Amino acid sequence: MKKVLFIDRDGTLVIEPPVDYQLDSFEKLEFYPKVFRNLQFIREKLDFEFVMVTNQDGLGTDSFPEDTFWPVHNLVMKTFANEGITFDEVCIDRSFPEDNAPTRKPRTGMLTKYLNNPEYDLAGSFVIGDRYTDVQLAQNLGCKAILLQPDKSSLIEIDRGENKSQSLKDVCALATTDWNRVAEFLFAGERKAEVKRTTKETDIYISMDLDGSGKTNIATGLGFFDHMLEQIGKHGGIDLTIQVKGDLQVDEHHTIEDTALALGECLKKALGDKRGIERYGYSLPMDDCLCQVALDFGGRPWLVWDTEFHREKVGDMPTEMFLHFFKSLSDTALMNLNIKAEGTNEHHKIEGIFKALARSLKMAVRRDIYRYEIPSSKGCL
């Protein structure tokens, strides 16, 4: 079955002109950053058909004469073609918003040939655009959307005013302003994982998105431990949810150890075959402390721990459990960890270690689809 990328033009392929939103002169023409390299890569490496879908308000009327539209549009199309990017179909709606035309996005009147057509896999297709109406078009087509915005916040208000079984936020598979990220997502997929671990001592749920924005939702029952785990998400750019119910009436040991084991397992699961990742990471000073965390996702667990603590607890977390946490994390993530910290303030020391771990993770999991290979001479990790 064929898959399709339904691609908006203004605000997606070219920068949408401010004020009148009409690309009606060569002086207004500016291509979206990084669009050529990445669309050419998608065209060459993947099997999507390309369909341009664009609303051009009042095209052909006095407010938007044809002779101001076509010269610039034709140059846009020729420039893309010169870069190896051709479109299988170009759909242009000329109506005004108040016309409520069935052909105007987010309505599907221009795209009826793709609907209920057994030749097309709409569930595996995407709409790419910069407006919420592009996400609505995806919803109406039965596919997913990639929104060229920093986040999905603009969709939440729209969802509140609609009564549909599937929210726009759920339809939107990715929100980003970076075409590098769009190409990476389409080519290599998401790096999300979740792990549930239940024993007689703990009940743990962890989910993560390695390509997130650092959003965290942490609750372990130990305030200082929550604060440390939040550093991994925030400074690693990882969306991280950790929910733990442990036998804290006994002590903190099982809660901390089992969280580390589940977190390492989730990391390993999210990384998949590790194709294209940097593999190594290191970092970080914090006030009076120098904290260094070097790591390698080489497939073998090992911990080197070179730091000492001179207090029994920091917050509600026993300092003897710090080493145990990182050993357990290393074991299930199958990574080398080399940790060293120097300083006088115990709080700063351990927080610096967690922040250094986060920055090291961010560096090590960075993925390059243009060098999409296993980072090992052995051919596997």
N, C-alpha and C positions, 0 to 999 in steps of 0.2 A: 504493500500500500504506500501511496505517496504521502509525504509530509510537506507542510507549507510553512514558510515564514511570511506572514502578512505584515508588511513593513510600512509604517507611516513615513511621510516625507519631511514636512516642516517640524523642526524640533527633534528629529531623529536622524535623518541623513544630512540635513542642512540646518543651520541655526535659524530658528524662526525670527523674522524681523520684528523688533518691538514696535509699539504704537499701532500700526495698521495690520500687522501680521500677514502682509502680502509680499511675496517674493516676486516683485514686478520690475526689477532693474538689476543690472549686473553689479552695481555698487553695493547692493544688499546681500549678495551671494557670499556665504561663508559656510564651508563644510564642517560637519560635526567632528570634533577631534577624534582621531584614531579610527574613524569609520572605514577608511579604505583598506587598511591592512587587515582588519578583523573581518570585514564582510568578504573580502577576497579569500581569506583563510576558510571561512564557513562555506563559501561557494565551492572551493576546491576539495575540502576534506569531508564535507557532510552531504547528505542527499536531499536537502530541502529544496523545494521549488521556491522562488522568490516572487512575491506578489506585492506590488506597491499599492497601498490603499490610502487615499488622501482626500480630505475635504478642502475645496478651494471656493470659499464663499463668493457667490455671485459671479463666477467666471463667465465671461461673455456678456456681461452687463456693463453699464457705464461706470459702475464702481470698480470693476476689474476687467478692463478690456483684454480681449484675446491677444492682441499684438504686444502687450506688456508681459504676458505670462509665458507664451511658448518659446521665445528666444532663450530665456533664462532656464526654463525647464529642459529644453533640448540640450543645453550645455551641461546641465546636471547629469542627464542620462548619458551623454557622450563621455563625460569624464569618468563616470562609473564603468562604462563599457571598456574604456581604455585601460582600466585597472583590472579587467577580467571579471567585472561584476555586471551581469545582465539580469534583467527581470523577465520572468515568464509571462507576466501580465501586469498592466498598469491600469488601475481603476481610479478615476477622478470624478468626484461628485461636485457639481457646480451649484448646488442649491444654497439658499440661506438657511440658518438655523430655524427661523420661524416658519419655514415651508414644511417642516416635519416630513421631508421626503423619505420614502422607504429605502432609498439608495444612500442616504447620508449616514456616515458612522455616528453612533454605534449600530445602526440598523444594517441588515445584511443583504439589502437589495442588489448590490453590485456583485455579490459573491454567491449567488444561488447555485452555481455550477458545482460548488464544493460541498454543499449541504446534502445530506442523505445520499451521498455518492460513495458507493463501496470501493471506489478506486483511491479514496483519500482517507488518511488516518488523522482526523482532526484532533483526537485526543492527544496525539503526539506532535501536534503543530503548535505554533506560537504566534501571537500578535506582539509586535515590538513598536512601542510608541511612547510619547511623553505625557499624554493626558489620560485622565480617568476614563474618557470615552473609548480609548484604545483597550482598556481593561474590560469595559462593558462589551465592546465588540468581541473580545475573546470569549466572554461569558456567553454571548448570544450564538457564537459559532460552536461552542463546546470544546474550546481549546484553552491553553494557558496563555498568560501574558508576561511580557518583560517590560517593566515600566522604567523609562529613563528619567527617574527622579531619585533624590538621595535616599528616600525611604517610602514606606507605604502609608504614611500618615494622612495623605490627601484622600486615601480610599476609605478611611475609617468613618469620616463624616458622611460620605456618600452612602456607605452601608447602613448608617443609622436611619437614613431617610427612605430606604428601600425595604421591601418585604420579599426577599428571594431566598430560595433554599440554600444557595451557595453565595457566600459573601465575595465581594471584589477582592478583599484581602487574600482569600483562599485561592481565587483565580490567578492572582499575581504570583508567579513562581519566583520572580527576582525583581528587586528594585535597585537600580544603580545608575550612575551618570557616566560610567566608564565602559566604552565598547570593548576594552580588553576583558573586562569581567563578563560581558555578554558572550563573547566568543569562548571563554573558558567554560562558562556554564553549559553552553550548547554542546561543546566538544567533549568535555570531561565529566560533566554532571556535578551534582551536589555532593558535598562532603558532610553529610549529616549522619548522626548515629544516636541510638538510645540503648541504654542497658538497664535492666531490672535485676536486682540481686536481693534475694530474700533468704535469710537464715533464721535460726531461733534467736539470734542476737540483734540483727539489724534488718531493716526493710528499706531498700535504696532504689531510687529512680534517678537516672542521669540522662540528659539529652544535650547534644552539642551540634553546632554548625561551625565548622572550621573557617568558613568564609563569611562569618557574620560581622556584626558591628560592635561587639563587646557588651551586649545586653546580658544581664545575669539575673537569676532568680534562685537564691541560695538559702536553704534552711536545714541546718544539721542539728540544731539544738545547742550548739556551742558558738557563742557570739564571735569569739576571736577567730575560730576556724572558718566561720562564714566570711569574715572580713578577709582572710587570707585567700580563700577560694575565689572570692570576687576579683582579686587581683589577676588571676589567671584569665578570666574572661575579659576584663576591662583592658588590660595591657597586652593581651594576646590577640585582641580583635576577634574573640571567639564568643558566640552566643552560647551561654552555658546555664543549664538548669540542673540543680542538685537538690533533691528532696530526701531527707534521711530521718528515719525514726529508729533510734538505737536504744540499747539498754543502759542509758545514762544513770539509772539508779544503781548500777553496778560500778561502772567508771567510764572514762572516755575512750578506753583502748579500742573496743570493737567498732565504735562509730568512726573513729579516725582511720583505722586500718582498712575496714571494709569500704569506706568511701574512696580511699586511694586505689584499692584493687578494682573497684567498679569504674573509676575515672580513667585508669590506665587501659582497661578493656575497651572503654568507649572511644578513647583516642585511637587505639589500634584499629577498631572497627571503622571509624570515620576516615582514616587514612587509606583504607583499602590496600591496593597493591603498591602504593607509594610512588606510582609513576609520575615523573615530572617534578617531584618535590626537591627542595634544596637539601634536605636530609639533616644538615648540621645547624646548630644554633649556639649562640653564646651571648653573654652580657654580664653588672650595673652598679653604679654607686648610689648610696642613699644617705645623705647627711654625713654622719661620722663613720659610716660603714662602707666597706667595699665588698660587694657580693658578686660572685662569678658563678654562673651556671652554664656549663658546656654540655651539649647533648647530641646524641646520634641515634636516629631511628634506623639502626642497622640490623634490627631483628634479634639482638642479643641483650638480655638484661644485665646491667652491671651498675653498681653505685659506688662512687668514691665520695666520702663525706669528711670534709676538713673544716669543721667549725665546732665551737664549744659554747654552751650556755651555762650561766652561773646563777640562774634562778630556777626554782622548781616549776613555776608556771609563768606563762605570759597570758594575761587575761584568764580565761577558764581552760586553757590548753596546756597540758603538761609538756615541758620542753623535751623530755625524753622521747615523746611521740613524733617529733619532727623528723628524726632519722628514719623512724619506722614508716612514716607516711611516704617519704621519697623512695625508700626501698620497695615498698609495696607497689607504688606507682611505676617504678622502673620494671618490676617483674612482669606486670600484666600488659604494659605498653610495649614491652620488648625493646627498650631503649637504654643506651648508656647514659648515665647522669654523673657528672663530675661537679660537685658543689663545694665552694669555698667561700667563707665569709669572715671578715675581720671587722671589729668595732667594739664599742663600749655599751651602746644602748641595745638591750636584748630585743625590744619591740622592733626597732629599726632593722636589726640584723635579720630576723626571720621574715619581716615584711619585704625587705630587700631581696631575700632569696626567692620568695614567691613572685615578686615582680620580675626578677631576672629570669626565672623559669618561664614566665609569660612571654617576655620578649624573645627568649630563645625559641619557644614554641612557634611564635609568629614568624620568625626567620626560617625555621626548619621546615614548616609545612607550606611555605610559599610555593606555588605551583606555576610552572612555565609550560604552556601548551605548545610552544614552538620548540621546546626541547623535551618532548613527551616520551621519556624513556626511564627505565629503572636506574636510579643513581648508584649503580654498583657494577664493577667489572664482572661479577659473578652472574649478573642477569636476573637476580632475585634478591629480595630482602625479607 
